[in-house]
Amino acid sequence: MSIRTNHYVIDLPFQADDLAPYISKETIDVHYQKHHKGYETALLDLISVKEQKNKSLQDLIIHSHANPDRRIYNNAAQIWNHNFYWKSLCPTATSQHPTKGAFFDAITAFGGFQKVEMDLLTAATSQFGSGWAWLVRTENNQIAIRKTGNADPVWLNSADHPLLIVDVWEHAYYLDYKNRRKDHVESVLKNIMNWSFAEQQFNAA
C-alpha cells in the first residue's frame, strides 16, 4: 500500500444535497465517495511516494497516456475529469447565464446559450458508452463542443481549453434516471451548470 502524501481529489464545492432534485444526494454520495475517491485510492497504490510528492495529475496523465498499461493514466485522468466536473455544477439559484463580457460574446457568436446546451446534449447522448461532453475555448478563442470516451481529458491531444464538462458515465445518473441518459443531461444543462465557472475558465485561457 502506498503512503498517501498528496490529496488529488478536491473537496466538493457544494453540499451533497444542493443539486437535488436534478442530481440526488444519494447519487452525489456514491459518485464522489465511492467512484471519485476510489480512483484516487487506486492511483496511490500504483505510484511511488516520490511521484505522489512531486507530480501533479496533469504530469501523471501526460507521462502515462502512451503506456500500454493504462491503469495510472485511467485513474489519474478520471480524478482530473471529476475534479473539473464538480466545479462545472452548482445549485439552481447560482446557475445564471452571463449577460455581458468576452465569454458572453463568444457564446453569442456560437449561436447563443440555447445552441450551446442543445449541442452539449447531442454530444453527451451520442457518446457511445462511457465518456464526457465538453464546452471548450479553442486556440482561436472560439466556443466549441467536444466529446471524449472513457477517461480521456479533452486537453490531452488538443489546444482546447475546457470550460465545462458533462459526465455521461452511468454512475453519474443511473440511481436517479436509470438508463435515461438524455433526461439526466437535459436536467443538468437546464438547471445546475456553473456558467460563472465557465466564464472564469474562458477568461483565464
KOLLUM-936754 format. One record per residue (C-alpha): residue number from 0; chain; x negated, y negated, z. Coordinates in steps of 0.05 Angstrom, whole numbers. Layout:
N
NUM, A, X, Y, Z .
...
This chain:
205
0, A, 0, 0, 0 .
1, A, -28, -68, -19 .
2, A, -37, -122, 34 .
3, A, 11, -178, 20 .
4, A, -27, -244, 12 .
5, A, 18, -282, -35 .
6, A, 92, -297, -40 .
7, A, 113, -293, -113 .
8, A, 188, -294, -101 .
9, A, 218, -363, -88 .
10, A, 270, -376, -35 .
11, A, 340, -383, -63 .
12, A, 354, -456, -78 .
13, A, 426, -447, -54 .
14, A, 465, -404, -4 .
15, A, 485, -335, -27 .
16, A, 559, -352, -27 .
17, A, 551, -420, -61 .
18, A, 564, -394, -132 .
19, A, 629, -357, -117 .
20, A, 676, -341, -148 .
21, A, 634, -342, -212 .
22, A, 579, -300, -180 .
23, A, 597, -267, -114 .
24, A, 555, -266, -51 .
25, A, 551, -190, -58 .
26, A, 521, -197, -128 .
27, A, 471, -250, -105 .
28, A, 450, -208, -45 .
29, A, 438, -146, -87 .
30, A, 406, -184, -144 .
31, A, 359, -225, -101 .
32, A, 344, -179, -43 .
33, A, 341, -112, -80 .
34, A, 322, -127, -152 .
35, A, 282, -191, -149 .
36, A, 244, -174, -85 .
37, A, 238, -103, -110 .
38, A, 197, -127, -169 .
39, A, 150, -163, -121 .
40, A, 142, -101, -77 .
41, A, 125, -60, -139 .
42, A, 76, -113, -164 .
43, A, 39, -118, -98 .
44, A, 29, -43, -99 .
45, A, -2, -49, -168 .
46, A, -52, -106, -160 .
47, A, -112, -116, -115 .
48, A, -116, -161, -55 .
49, A, -163, -206, -94 .
50, A, -112, -213, -151 .
51, A, -58, -228, -100 .
52, A, -100, -285, -73 .
53, A, -125, -314, -138 .
54, A, -76, -300, -195 .
55, A, -11, -335, -209 .
56, A, 47, -299, -240 .
57, A, 31, -332, -306 .
58, A, -41, -306, -302 .
59, A, -17, -236, -288 .
60, A, 33, -238, -345 .
61, A, -16, -266, -396 .
62, A, -71, -217, -377 .
63, A, -27, -155, -374 .
64, A, 21, -162, -432 .
65, A, -23, -125, -482 .
66, A, -37, -68, -434 .
67, A, -2, -3, -455 .
68, A, 13, 8, -381 .
69, A, 69, -42, -375 .
70, A, 80, -38, -300 .
71, A, 43, -101, -279 .
72, A, 70, -141, -338 .
73, A, 142, -119, -328 .
74, A, 144, -133, -253 .
75, A, 106, -200, -258 .
76, A, 149, -224, -316 .
77, A, 213, -204, -281 .
78, A, 193, -242, -219 .
79, A, 177, -304, -261 .
80, A, 242, -299, -301 .
81, A, 283, -291, -238 .
82, A, 249, -349, -203 .
83, A, 269, -392, -263 .
84, A, 339, -362, -265 .
85, A, 356, -382, -193 .
86, A, 334, -453, -209 .
87, A, 379, -452, -271 .
88, A, 441, -442, -227 .
89, A, 475, -489, -179 .
90, A, 542, -497, -143 .
91, A, 600, -523, -185 .
92, A, 600, -591, -151 .
93, A, 529, -605, -175 .
94, A, 535, -576, -246 .
95, A, 542, -640, -286 .
96, A, 522, -655, -358 .
97, A, 475, -715, -362 .
98, A, 505, -774, -399 .
99, A, 442, -812, -420 .
100, A, 367, -805, -428 .
101, A, 320, -765, -472 .
102, A, 350, -698, -454 .
103, A, 420, -722, -469 .
104, A, 396, -750, -536 .
105, A, 363, -683, -554 .
106, A, 427, -646, -536 .
107, A, 468, -694, -577 .
108, A, 421, -684, -637 .
109, A, 431, -609, -629 .
110, A, 506, -617, -632 .
111, A, 526, -631, -560 .
112, A, 535, -591, -497 .
113, A, 593, -551, -524 .
114, A, 550, -526, -581 .
115, A, 493, -510, -533 .
116, A, 540, -469, -490 .
117, A, 570, -433, -550 .
118, A, 502, -416, -578 .
119, A, 477, -393, -510 .
120, A, 539, -349, -504 .
121, A, 524, -320, -573 .
122, A, 452, -306, -556 .
123, A, 470, -275, -489 .
124, A, 525, -230, -516 .
125, A, 486, -209, -578 .
126, A, 424, -188, -540 .
127, A, 422, -113, -546 .
128, A, 410, -81, -479 .
129, A, 378, -119, -422 .
130, A, 347, -188, -430 .
131, A, 354, -263, -427 .
132, A, 383, -322, -464 .
133, A, 343, -386, -461 .
134, A, 352, -460, -473 .
135, A, 284, -488, -494 .
136, A, 249, -551, -516 .
137, A, 208, -536, -578 .
138, A, 139, -563, -594 .
139, A, 175, -614, -638 .
140, A, 215, -638, -577 .
141, A, 280, -609, -602 .
142, A, 331, -565, -567 .
143, A, 335, -493, -588 .
144, A, 367, -428, -564 .
145, A, 326, -364, -558 .
146, A, 336, -294, -531 .
147, A, 286, -243, -507 .
148, A, 291, -170, -488 .
149, A, 276, -135, -423 .
150, A, 224, -174, -382 .
151, A, 195, -218, -437 .
152, A, 189, -292, -419 .
153, A, 205, -339, -477 .
154, A, 139, -378, -469 .
155, A, 92, -319, -475 .
156, A, 84, -318, -551 .
157, A, 110, -387, -569 .
158, A, 103, -461, -554 .
159, A, 174, -463, -528 .
160, A, 183, -496, -460 .
161, A, 241, -464, -422 .
162, A, 297, -508, -395 .
163, A, 350, -459, -372 .
164, A, 359, -384, -372 .
165, A, 418, -336, -370 .
166, A, 407, -266, -343 .
167, A, 442, -210, -382 .
168, A, 414, -151, -345 .
169, A, 473, -111, -318 .
170, A, 453, -121, -246 .
171, A, 467, -196, -256 .
172, A, 541, -185, -266 .
173, A, 564, -112, -260 .
174, A, 592, -116, -189 .
175, A, 635, -176, -208 .
176, A, 651, -164, -282 .
177, A, 637, -90, -294 .
178, A, 617, -85, -368 .
179, A, 648, -153, -387 .
180, A, 583, -190, -402 .
181, A, 618, -244, -443 .
182, A, 665, -262, -385 .
183, A, 605, -268, -338 .
184, A, 565, -311, -385 .
185, A, 624, -357, -400 .
186, A, 637, -367, -326 .
187, A, 564, -384, -313 .
188, A, 558, -431, -372 .
189, A, 622, -469, -358 .
190, A, 614, -475, -283 .
191, A, 546, -465, -250 .
192, A, 490, -483, -298 .
193, A, 440, -531, -267 .
194, A, 436, -585, -321 .
195, A, 396, -631, -275 .
196, A, 342, -577, -271 .
197, A, 343, -571, -348 .
198, A, 334, -646, -354 .
199, A, 276, -645, -306 .
200, A, 244, -589, -346 .
201, A, 255, -626, -411 .
202, A, 223, -690, -385 .
203, A, 164, -651, -357 .
204, A, 149, -613, -421 .
